[in-house]
Amino acid sequence: MKNFNYYTPTEIVFGNESESQTAHLIRRYGGTKVLVHYGGKSAERSGLLDELCRQLDAEGIRYVKLGGVVSNPRLSKVYEGIELCRREKVDFILAVGGGSVIDSAKAIAYGLAYEGDVWDFFEGKAKAERCYPVGTVLTIPAAGSEMSCSCVITNEDGSKKRAYDDDLSRPKFAVMNPERTYSLPAYQTACGVVDIMMHTMERYFSQDDDMTLTDELAEALLRTVKNSIYKVMASPENYRHRAQIMWAGSLAHNGLTGCGTTGDFATHMLEHELSALFDVAHGAGLAALWGSWARYVLKENVSRFVRFAVNVMGVPNDFTDPEGTALAGIEAMERFYRDLSMPTSISGLIGRDVTDDEIRLMAEKCSLGNTCTIGNFKKLDKQDMEAIYRMAR
Amino acid sequence: MKNFNYYTPTEIVFGNESESQTAHLIRRYGGTKVLVHYGGKSAERSGLLDELCRQLDAEGIRYVKLGGVVSNPRLSKVYEGIELCRREKVDFILAVGGGSVIDSAKAIAYGLAYEGDVWDFFEGKAKAERCYPVGTVLTIPAAGSEMSCSCVITNEDGSKKRAYDDDLSRPKFAVMNPERTYSLPAYQTACGVVDIMMHTMERYFSQDDDMTLTDELAEALLRTVKNSIYKVMASPENYRHRAQIMWAGSLAHNGLTGCGTTGDFATHMLEHELSALFDVAHGAGLAALWGSWARYVLKENVSRFVRFAVNVMGVPNDFTDPEGTALAGIEAMERFYRDLSMPTSISGLIGRDVTDDEIRLMAEKCSLGNTCTIGNFKKLDKQDMEAIYRMAR
């Protein structure tokens, strides 16, 4: 097992009516002028935005609003936010939405505290030294950004989707009311579940597989989410199971499920190129690729896949045929994806065949022009990436 | 399920050689003059104390030392610490040891920031508004105080053992090197494991049993610790399994295993009277009482005990006899305690029969003179407490 650091300072306020504490929390964490950052119309339609603004008014906290964040959040919106915050002397960013809004808020918070171009951080040209405080009212469980140190932004100029990780951007608080997720469309709910589970699986499929406690916690989380999504599909207003998924989303990406392991994250990296090129939903892209990644790397550590098959997917263990058991686990996962109406191939994802040129382009970008590998379970070079995209086509 | 708050800001630095980062961490969290607080001779003998002092010297951080903290840490030592810190203008408390040292450090940190008598907090006469920063170098996994908001102090004047819980006292950081636990005697290791598991079980045996994710995580933790302690008993220098126990100790009491549940904590309250009266090890006291508590409250929620029996203790589920399965789970737990050379009765704990007067005295004190109940799985009044002490005698 590896040494590890674990740092999750985000204060979680979880449950129905929890959003009523938002203004109070902003005050407590020093906010005096707030950017209320959000996505599309749903935060407006649901009344959540108005409710939060009324709260801020009542608490005497000034604010400006900036909506229009889209999935795969854009650098142009981040620039717009930084400019607005500078002009309005904002000192606290409140993200109301899911991972895209939170990531956009984090990028604004970094940029506001930096004299250069915020994209420097995502290109590896600079390391952030400060970051303005971010708080969140979560409405889409998926990315886990509400507790994580991650921030993923897409630069339209060249369709580059890049991540920047730093503890500085971990939100001060996250307000999480499962009821706010009732109105999420089934497709978006499913995408979220795929992402949540993948955050855990990316850490679970590690070659340092001797942190038993982490493995057991990861399996517990995966089983719970897998069970709860069926309940939620049958009944979207099931508070109890919406709550399991929502809380799992945070725990899946705050570091808990990776303590002592290296993690792989190759599927995430491969998917970033898919969503950068085709602007598809991240979760759906992960589902489209995972089975192919799994079959491609299986032989690196068959027993790990057997463990996954038995402990997570509930596949009977054929002790005489570990590889058969492992493959049955991968198949069971793909069946699960299909139950969620998630694609298990790129063509199922984008609605047409992917071309050889597109595959070469994605592998070229993912390997930064054939200069780097991704993953850890098996280190994947450009040729491996192409092979996996082809298997998944 | 219940609404919940989850707040665990403590930075964990886990692994071998992690203690080499201690002075750096103190500096980062603003310490300029440190109280190095510790227990008996073991921190001196192991060389750990010298090593930390050399680090502080090298980092240019001044310090004073105060040792002599005993298990069931005393209020008198806390007073001594506060006085020393005032005189020496200490602004950071470093606890080097286990739960007793950390709790003593927390109490000093509260008292240093308060003009009145620090015991006020433990008597419920005042609420802390400030607390000096505490950091820890953990050497005994058990109490979970390195990440928790809890602090338990014994007032020798009347042998009162009281807890005070507040997020203010959550340590800034915890340095955790599993190697530092190799030299722990078997008895102390076992006491720690009982305490770790009990922190999880006190939250698990709840009547709000519909936070599935929390239940699954709790069971994962209990199974892991239960497995690892056998490995450690066979081989005290087993890094991997010492590590599981150490990390489980923190997660068991940082709030994670109680998200969405009410918790019970009756066994802890009953035990506090045992260790206040007989000055026994807390973990051993818990083992002596738990089986009796469990049998006494079983009928309040048989299915919960069945779940524990099957999912944690690995007892085969007799679907025709839930109560039989539940009882088999309790018996399996007591067998596990005996495997660890832990007592399963009060006489086994104190080496003689407990008297009726002593039982009445403990129940009297635990019920604050028959004015309050404890527990939640079943609310226990003074008569219930006496009955459980008698069952456990």
Interface residues (C-beta under 8 A of the other chain):
Chain A: M1 K2 N3 F4 N5 Y6 Y7 T8 P9 E11 I12 V13 F14 G15 N16 E17 S18 D210 M211 T212 L213 E216 L217 E219 A220 L221 R223 T224 N227 S228 R240 A243 Q244 W247 A248 L251 L256 C259 G260
Chain B: M1 K2 N3 F4 N5 Y6 Y7 T8 P9 E11 I12 V13 F14 G15 N16 E17 S18 D210 M211 T212 L213 E216 L217 E219 A220 L221 R223 T224 N227 S228 R240 A243 Q244 W247 A248 L251 L256 C259 G260
